[in-house]
Amino acid sequence: MKTKQTNKLWGAAFNTAPTKAVIAFTAGRDVVGVPPADVALLPYDVWVNKAHCVMLAKTGIMPAADAAKILDELNELEKSKTFVLDPSKEDVHTNIESWLMEKLGIEVAGKLHTARSRNDQVVTDMKLYVRDTVLLFVYNSIGLSQTLLLLADKYKGVPMAGFTHHQHAMVTTLGHTFAGFASMVIRDIDRFQSWFPLHNTSPLGNVVSYGTSFSIDRKMTAELLAFDGPDHNSMDAITNRWESEADLGFEVVSLMNHLSLIAETLILMAMPEFGMVKLSDQFSTGSSIMPQKKNPDPLEVIKGKAGFAQGQLVSLLSMGKSNFIGYNRDSQWTKYIIMDLVNECKLAPIVLSGVLETLIINTGVMEKWCHKGFIGATTVMEQIIQEKHISMREAKVIVEKMVKAGSDKLDLDPKKIIACTKSYGSPGKNSMKTSLKKLKKKLSAHKAWLSRKNTDRVRSITLLNTHIKHLITNKYEK
């Protein structure tokens, strides 16, 4: 008798299956391998080859007819569904050049590598990869920030207990907490944007670190690759290959630390002992043995990946600590480190956004916790100060004695406590209205920035394709 195949060791008690993204995010590398690093660089290396080839033709370093042939074949490679990296050919650069050699021969294809080295080529590829990754994290973080601000607006009047030292502190609102989370992520977007003024310059044309005797046009290739211009010293970017990667790594670590903070908060709030929130089945997983379990695995994995990212960042920083001037082969490992970091973390904002969008919130339980642990004591103390015109220290002694006596006068209506809260940045009604407006305005500016950067990228590719079309058309006309 055949038994039914078991694909998963849990889930019969779930009403909705977790999403494929959640399963992939939580499973990690357990059953799925990691593609070769240069697979990710393939589209960037084609882009760099095209820009370099166009520049060589426009400056007269390479005959236009030869450039047209190379560009024609690069277009074909870009569309090819059969081109794969051959491990015997060392890297993506050699693979593409070998492919062109087979198509065009060394007499034509051999001209493409004029006035450059694999040193500046790979650094350029990596800058393009890192830059696109920055934009991806900005995009995903904007989506998470929007979710948080929507929840902040929706629950701005819902009281909840605020904590310090993992103990009841003062009354706040759920909306204020979500707005605090949004502030963190929006600040992370600021950090991602700071990568551009530091690193969005082109290293193409630096060659092995010391330039070339050919009269190349580095401004042209920078424009065709959507850089702000060429870098100012040919040794710098080649020697410090780790630096733009490490800055991205720091930005990701900062984001992941904040996501980990949010994840831990939700995990605790979802515990049966608190019961403030409940995760949806879509963002929970089960146990292989305990039928009743619905675990916050996606949130725990965010915490785990935050730790992993920190380790990768330390590795990146270590790669730059003792470089001698010029290219050093050990810097090749920065590619693997940053790609591992990115691949583990890039979905985290999307997963957390999904957790929040499907979160079941028990506002009644939240308000109930606002009547425990003398949580109104600080507000009572502040009211005594204002009414009796006595010092803060005198009022604190009075309230401490009330706490010791277990006075029920400290059990205030949490909504009245919120109404009394006046300071800017607090959960008070007017403050929340103003701060949410400013946070939304800042997020809107981030969206506009992202749109401009995407437009810059499209404009450069369009310009490059115009040059390519012109060169190829002239070849056929002749």
ZILINHU-V365180 format. One record per helix or strand of 3 or more residues. SS is the DSSP state (h for helix, s for strand). FROM is the first residue (numbers start at 1). TO is the last residue. If there is no record, write none. Layout:
((SS:FROM:TO) (SS:FROM:TO))
//
This chain:
((h:20:27) (h:37:58) (h:64:79) (h:87:89) (h:92:104) (h:106:109) (h:118:154) (s:159:164) (s:167:173) (h:174:199) (h:218:224) (h:236:239) (h:243:270) (h:281:283) (h:297:319) (h:329:345) (h:348:357) (h:363:371) (h:377:388) (h:392:405) (h:408:410) (h:414:420) (h:429:477))
//
